[in-house]
């Protein structure tokens, strides 16, 4: 069907009920909601309600704050779980349960870094970006912006899709590989081998406030900062969205 539409450019839009530009979008299109899709949702809801008492997901109420007062509480989102549908809660809870069974704390926390990025893309505040033909996650703006229609991604991950658990795991692995063997990304792999111009030598890294005067007592080659001063964004309040999930597995490990 795609080939026929591709050849007949003049009548392409009239030939498809969705009217999307298949040629520009690599053949992707928005599928009509079917009876089979409805059955899958009902099955997930039934499983969620059956296993609810054993599932790992945050059940706390949302505190009143600068960003939550109007964006969430003002729209009757009273609990953190309200930001997800039941199918998302079911899948995310099962992933978190699997992560909880990892005995190595370092590996567990690496898995959690992938998990909390998955959270951004698996909630009812995600929306479709028609220009990029893909999902846009929560916090695309520095707020809890309510979309008119949300997009539900595949939580577990398939070959395609943005921000699913499969793709975020790949990012963690890729980041760890770079951490072990860092290199200059500007060089060409074909000319400079797999690890181009590796970073070598002795050096120290500090993660602290750049306003601390003791930094001036050392030989500092570079200071990297990311100040949100002009936007005055309350990142601490926004990060509660991730915190309530992560504390489920980390509250006994860290006092804070």
Order of alpha helices (4+ residues) and beta strands (2+ residues): alpha-alpha-alpha-alpha-alpha-alpha-beta-beta-alpha-alpha-alpha-alpha
